[in-house]
Each structure stands twice: as structure tokens, then as C-alpha cells.
Amino acid sequence: MNPFDEIIIRENTNSVKYDLRQLYFGKKEVIPMWVADMDFATPDFIQEAVKKRALHPVYGYSIKPKSYFDSIITWMGKRHKWEVKRKHIAYSPGVVPGLVLALMAFTQAGDKIVVQSPVYFPFFNSVLDNDRQLLVNKLLEKDNYYTIDFADLEKKLKDPKTTVLLISNPHNPVGRVWKQWELEKMLNLCKKYNVLLFSDEIHSDLIFPEFKHTVVANINEDAKNRCITFMAPSKTFNMAGLSTSFLVIQDAEKRKIYEKTLEAYHLGMGNIFGNVALEAAYNNGQAWLNYLMDYLQQNVDLVDCFLKKNLPQITFTKPEATYLLWLNCKSLHLTDKKLQEFFIEKANLGLNSGSIFGLGGSGYMRMNIACPSSTLKTALNQLQEAINEINL
Ligand SMILES: Cc1ncc(COP(=O)(O)O)c(C=O)c1O
């Protein structure tokens, strides 16, 4: 049996995805296809490393050893052809916390931060909850394929109050792996208007074979100094519950500023299990990740074939990265509220409503397909039955 086919019971493990269904959807039976974690086992080499550390009876304060940094450096070198030095790596207890810390470190209250919607919705709150202003550079969409509206982006970067462009690279939820020229163009505009570029690259290891991730900070000398890169093994290896991630900041002055903020909030310690898990992931993860991507590709193809054959009303472009599908449901002609109700009540499925991803998200649903294909088939059949019912 393919290990990714195994159904793992996650109920009653305090899982957000499973155990908050009643609260979020008002119904605990929905097949959960929302929160971006996977229903697959975290790889055994990570489990073993955590268990080994857990067997030592003292869980006191701990440091990050040289081997921790080496594992990141080697992974970045091999996987992304990016030369990272130990001194460039700064800790954060999660990518979103890292984003918030960087916003506190590099911007002032009232500054304007540009995001590209529809986008991972905590970007909005990271900005607004911290008294910064949001400028939305809506992505362009044609036939379910998304590109950047550079003319609008320039207008927003030109605003003297704009200090940061925050991108999702690759992009959640639209699934684009930004091409090098797109990133270069964004960088050049940031340079022109003296804006920092925050690049959230948490999904950068989950790239489908025909595509290539470009670390934006690795493009040229200016990028090195202008970019703050946010990375983590959490999405790749299904270990988000360990709250372990890091930033790469190549500019020494900026690194000092970030570290000062991290220390000011006393958040630099991390946790012993996250540290060993990260190291195990990056030292051993290459082959496992290849199997994972094969499986995810099969799941994407499964949805693609199923929808084309049975539900042509729902369309999408196969993602270039991530296990999140951005389903265009506009031809069902339902309001966002009704669409969400339809998925919950009629199809018994728990997806994220596209509307929470901001401007451009209306009429879409985000479906997480990182689950055994048998679960995915059940979900698709439920959706078909529900749609057949409304078409009667
Ligand atoms: C683009 C993006 N950034 C950050 C996160 C979450 O990161 P963390 O849990 O480390 O805060 C996610 C999770 O879905 C994401 O999609």
C-alpha cells in the first residue's frame, strides 16, 4: 500500500482541521478540506528524531546547535541553489509570527503594506492588527490563471507611505510559482520606490515538477539587501504544530534590527522538539518529498479529470505549487454565503470560502487535497451528488 493512502484518525487530537469543525462549519461531520496541513503522517525520520529527544528526561531550555543551521544551509543550497550563511538565519516561532515581528521591526504605525489578493488571509490581519495600513494589489485573472497587475502595483509602491511589499512566493491560494522575470519586475519596482520586499516562501518546497521556485532574495545584489525571506519545514513535512520557522536576512543591519525585536518580545528560544524536527526534515527529507509530490500530483489530476467529466461547472487551473486548489464556482451563481452553505449542508464538505482571501476571492472555494485519494474521491462524489440535486 502507498503510505499516503493510509487513513489516519485525527479526531480528538486537538487538531484545528478536525476538532474545530463544529465551531467553524457548525457541523462536525464535514470532510475537512480547509486548514493547510496534510492528513498524511509526518515522515518517520522526523517522528524518530522527536521521540529520541523526548526520551531524554529533561526538557529544559535549549540552544540551536551548529547541525541545526547546517541542515538549513544544505537544504537551501541543494534544493534552491541558494547560498545561505549561518549568520543570515534568524529564528521565528512560525511564519506569521515572523511576519508580524518583521513588520514591527521594519515599519512604523500608519505605514502602508502592499499585498496581492486573493491571498492567504492572515496577511491582512498581520498588517491591520498592528496599526499598519493595507494596500491591495489585486491579481489579474484570465481563464483561472493569475498574473500581476504591475501598473497597479507601481501606483501602490509609489505611495510615499508604502514601506513593504509582502508576497506569497509561491502564491497561496492561486497556486502560481512566480517566474523569475515577474519577481525581477517586482524587485525593480521596490528598488525604484525604496520599498522592502517580504517574501513568504513557506510553500517553496511543494513545487510540481514542471515548475521551478526562485528565491527572490537570490536574484541579484539589490535583492539580497532588500528582501526578508520567510521559510519553514512546516508545510513541506507536515509539522506545523511544532511552531518552528526561520527568516533569512542577508543584510547585517537589518538582521540586527530583527534580532533586537525578537529579543524585545522574548521569542527567540524556540522549542526543543521543533529544533530536532527541522534538522531531521532537512537532512533526510529529499526522497520523501519526491514521493509526496508524486502523490499530490495524482490527487490534482484526479480532481481535474473528475471535474472535467462530471462537474464542468467548477473549474480550476492545476496549481504550480501547494496542495491547495482554487476552485472557480462562479457558474453555480450563488452568493459567497450560499456557496459556503451549499458545500457544508448539501455536500458535507468543509472548504475555505474564497471570500476570506480578500478582493478577487468571491465565487471561489479553496480545497485542500493533501489527503488519501480515497477521501478525495468520497469528497468529489459528495460534491457531484449535491450539484446534481440543485440541477434537478
Ligand atoms: C503563505 C502562508 N504563509 C504562512 C502560513 C502559516 O505559517 P505558520 O503556521 O508558520 O505561521 C501559511 C499556512 O497556510 C501560508 O499558506
The ligand as an ORCA input file, in Angstrom:
! r2SCAN-3c Opt
* xyz 0 1
  C       1.501     31.638      2.652
  C       1.457     31.118      4.058
  N       2.212     31.706      4.999
  C       2.214     31.266      6.289
  C       1.428     30.206      6.674
  C       1.394     29.771      8.105
  O       2.631     29.748      8.666
  P       2.813     29.488     10.216
  O       1.843     28.439     10.642
  O       4.225     29.053     10.326
  O       2.562     30.797     10.909
  C       0.621     29.564      5.722
  C      -0.256     28.455      6.117
  O      -1.148     28.062      5.424
  C       0.649     30.034      4.392
  O      -0.090     29.451      3.441
*
